[in-house]
Amino acid sequence: MRITLVTDSTSDLPQDLRGRLGVRVVPLYVNLSGAIYRDWEEITPTEIFQKVREGAAFPTTSQPSPEDFARVYREALEEADHVLSLHISGKLSGTVQSAELAAQEFPGRVTVVDTQAASLGVGMMVLRAKELLEEGQSLEAVLAELERLRRDHFVRFSVATLEFLKRGGRIGGAQAFLGTLLNLKPVLTLKEGRVEAAGRARGEKKAREEILKAFRAWAEGRKRIRAYFLYSGDEDAVAALRQEVLDSGLPVE
């Protein structure tokens, strides 16, 4: 059975990689300064961050419509027997619900997966699914591996400034002011598809230490680990953490 992979733009897969893998991507919409852009197609995350830093109003996003998904599924099924469609957590976006509505138009030919992940958490599942399909694994085997990854993948991240968490309504102004005053960096995770606090540290270096400590605890006893690093416009911000992980002595790829 020929299976085509579909995901959404929140998977943050680089565009050249998408092309090489033949993965179809349905973009979300970004509303910024009164204009609406297709995510990653008409505007990139780096451009969004830059515009906000320059004073643009805080952007909002909206999910693709069921018809957006149906159009991509229709095109994919002209070349394949089945579509496997992997998406951002349904607790963070309505994207997966749009995909499920569209799938009803193609009974038995589209499988939609709520990854309960975000960003490269979704992307890594797409990459793993592609790898297994190229090995000739069945749809059932791929879904079983995706379920394992959904239960077991590890996420930690921090932010350079609390300003955007405040502007996005995730923390209050007093919390942001106090945190900035004390140079506190939240350490965040995804738990059952939601963003949750996993700790806090004073300064970027301490935040990296907290992330590495948690990673070591999760990694204990594992024989093979694939690590993915994501940054928003400033590669140097993640370079130190990446090197610390690679120097940790753990079996990291």
C-alpha positions in Angstrom: 0.0 0.0 0.0 1.4 3.4 -1.0 1.1 5.9 1.9 1.6 9.6 1.7 2.4 11.7 4.7 0.7 15.0 5.5 1.4 17.4 8.3 0.7 21.0 9.2 3.1 24.0 9.3 3.5 23.9 13.1 5.8 20.8 12.6 8.5 23.4 11.7 10.2 21.1 9.2 12.5 23.0 6.9 11.1 23.5 3.5 14.0 21.8 1.6 13.5 18.8 3.9 9.8 18.6 3.2 10.5 18.6 -0.5 13.1 15.8 -0.3 10.8 13.6 1.8 7.7 14.3 -0.3 5.8 15.3 2.8 2.7 17.5 2.1 2.3 20.4 4.5 -1.0 22.3 5.2 -0.2 25.8 6.5 -1.9 27.5 9.4 -2.8 31.2 9.0 -0.9 34.1 10.7 -2.7 37.4 11.3 -0.1 40.1 11.7 -0.7 43.8 11.5 -4.0 43.4 9.7 -2.7 41.0 7.0 -3.2 37.3 6.9 -0.3 35.1 5.8 0.1 31.3 5.1 2.6 30.1 7.8 6.0 29.1 6.3 4.8 29.9 2.8 4.2 33.7 2.9 5.9 34.4 6.2 8.5 32.6 8.3 8.7 32.4 12.1 11.9 34.4 12.0 10.1 37.2 10.1 7.3 37.1 12.6 9.6 37.5 15.5 11.4 40.3 13.8 8.2 42.2 13.0 7.0 41.9 16.6 10.4 43.1 17.9 10.0 46.1 15.7 6.7 46.9 17.3 4.0 45.1 15.3 0.9 44.0 17.2 1.1 40.6 18.7 0.1 38.1 16.0 -2.7 35.5 16.2 -3.1 32.3 14.3 -6.0 30.3 12.9 -6.2 26.7 11.9 -6.6 25.5 8.3 -10.1 24.8 7.2 -11.4 21.3 6.5 -11.5 22.3 2.8 -7.8 23.2 3.0 -7.1 19.6 4.2 -9.6 18.0 1.8 -7.8 19.7 -1.1 -4.4 18.3 0.0 -5.9 14.8 0.7 -7.5 14.8 -2.7 -4.2 15.6 -4.4 -2.3 13.0 -2.4 -4.8 10.2 -3.0 -4.3 10.7 -6.8 -0.8 9.3 -6.2 -1.2 7.1 -3.1 -3.6 4.6 -1.6 -3.7 6.1 1.8 -2.8 9.3 3.7 -1.3 9.4 7.1 -1.9 12.9 8.6 0.1 14.0 11.7 -0.8 17.2 13.6 -0.2 19.5 16.5 -1.8 18.7 19.8 -5.6 19.2 19.8 -5.2 20.9 23.1 -3.1 23.7 21.5 -4.9 24.1 18.2 -8.1 23.1 16.4 -6.0 21.9 13.4 -6.4 18.2 14.1 -10.2 18.7 14.2 -10.2 20.3 10.8 -8.2 17.3 9.5 -10.6 14.8 11.0 -13.6 16.6 9.4 -11.8 16.6 6.0 -10.9 12.9 6.4 -14.6 12.0 6.5 -14.8 12.8 2.8 -12.4 9.9 2.2 -13.7 7.0 4.3 -11.0 4.4 5.0 -8.3 6.3 3.1 -7.1 8.9 5.6 -5.7 8.3 9.1 -5.4 11.4 11.3 -3.1 11.4 14.3 -3.1 13.9 17.2 0.5 13.7 18.1 -0.1 15.6 21.4 3.1 17.4 20.5 4.1 20.7 19.0 6.8 22.1 16.7 9.6 19.6 16.1 7.8 17.2 18.4 5.4 16.8 15.5 8.2 17.0 13.0 10.3 14.2 14.5 7.2 11.9 14.3 6.8 12.8 10.7 10.5 11.9 10.1 10.2 8.6 12.0 7.0 7.7 10.1 8.7 8.4 6.8 11.7 6.3 7.8 9.5 3.3 8.7 7.4 3.6 5.5 10.6 3.6 3.4 11.6 0.4 5.3 8.3 -1.2 4.1 6.6 -1.2 7.5 2.8 -1.5 7.5 0.5 1.3 8.5 -0.3 -0.6 11.8 3.4 -0.8 12.6 3.9 2.9 12.0 0.9 3.8 14.1 2.2 1.7 17.0 5.6 3.4 16.8 3.9 6.8 16.7 1.9 5.9 19.8 5.2 5.0 21.6 6.7 8.3 20.6 3.6 10.2 21.7 3.9 8.6 25.2 7.7 8.8 25.5 9.1 11.9 23.8 10.9 14.4 26.0 10.5 18.2 25.6 12.2 21.1 27.5 12.5 24.7 26.4 13.0 28.1 27.8 12.6 31.7 26.6 15.0 34.7 26.5 12.3 37.2 27.6 9.0 37.0 29.4 7.6 39.8 27.3 5.9 37.6 24.8 4.4 35.2 27.4 2.9 38.3 29.0 1.6 39.7 25.7 0.2 36.3 24.7 -1.7 36.1 28.0 0.2 33.1 29.5 1.5 35.1 32.5 0.4 38.3 34.2 2.2 41.6 34.0 3.3 41.4 37.7 4.8 38.0 37.1 6.6 39.2 34.0 7.9 42.2 35.8 9.2 40.3 38.8 10.6 37.6 36.6 12.5 40.1 34.5 13.7 41.9 37.6 15.1 38.7 39.1 16.3 37.4 35.7 14.1 34.3 36.1 13.8 32.0 33.1 10.9 29.5 33.0 11.7 26.0 32.0 8.7 24.6 30.1 7.5 21.3 28.8 4.6 19.6 27.0 2.5 17.2 29.1 -0.4 15.3 27.6 -0.5 17.9 24.8 -0.4 21.0 27.0 2.4 23.5 27.7 3.2 23.3 31.4 5.9 24.6 33.8 8.8 22.2 34.5 10.8 24.6 36.7 12.6 27.9 36.6 16.1 29.2 36.9 18.0 32.4 37.4 19.6 33.2 34.1 20.1 31.5 30.8 23.1 29.3 31.9 21.1 28.0 34.9 18.1 27.3 32.7 20.4 25.2 30.4 21.7 23.3 33.4 18.1 22.5 34.5 17.2 21.3 31.0 20.3 19.1 30.8 19.7 17.7 34.3 16.1 16.7 33.4 17.3 15.3 30.1 19.9 13.1 31.8 17.3 11.7 34.2 14.9 10.9 31.3 17.8 9.4 29.2 19.1 7.1 31.8 19.3 3.5 30.6 18.3 4.3 27.0 20.5 2.8 24.2 19.6 5.2 21.4 18.4 8.8 21.5 17.6 11.2 18.7 17.8 14.8 19.8 16.4 17.8 17.9 17.2 21.4 18.7 14.9 24.3 17.8 15.6 28.1 18.1 13.6 31.2 17.2 15.8 33.4 15.0 19.0 33.2 17.1 21.0 30.0 16.5 23.6 31.0 19.1 20.9 30.7 21.8 20.7 26.9 21.4 24.4 26.2 20.4 25.7 25.9 23.9 22.9 23.6 25.0 23.4 21.4 21.9 27.1 21.1 22.7 26.4 20.2 26.3 24.0 17.5 25.2 26.4 16.1 22.6 29.2 16.1 25.3 27.1 14.4 27.9 28.3 10.9 27.2 24.7 9.8 26.4 24.0 7.8 23.2 22.7 10.9 21.3 22.3 11.4 17.6 
